[in-house]
Amino acid sequence: MNPDSTALTRTGTGTGVGDGSGGADLADILERVLDKGVVIAGDIRVNLLDIELLTIKLRLVVASVDKAKEMGIDWWESDPALSSGARRGELGAENARLRARVAELEQRQEETR
């Protein structure tokens, strides 16, 4: 083998990693997980002398977008950082508020003349 070669070699029996069938197995597992969904939940608590100092609640849902929508999870659609539609709605609302404020200020100015 050429010492300058960057090829990687693997020895041992087929474990699904690096052999030809690994990609298909991983793809099948990923498809099943995304189709059914997986929920991982856990709590971390830090206590000192029976005084709770910190509580971290972890909730992780791994699912396809379609499955998440079936479960009623669609927060990304209304998050302006993630959805251009939400940004447009937010900008439209801000624009309407600003127009109303300008109209109010113009009316006050007219009344003071």
Buried (B, 14 or more C-beta within 10 A) or exposed (E): EEEEEEEEEEEEEEEEEEEEEEEEBEEEEEEEBBEEBEEEEEEEEEEEEEEEEEEEEEEEEBBBEEBBEEEEEEEEEEEEEEBEEBEEEBEEEEEEEEEEEEEEEEEEEEEEE
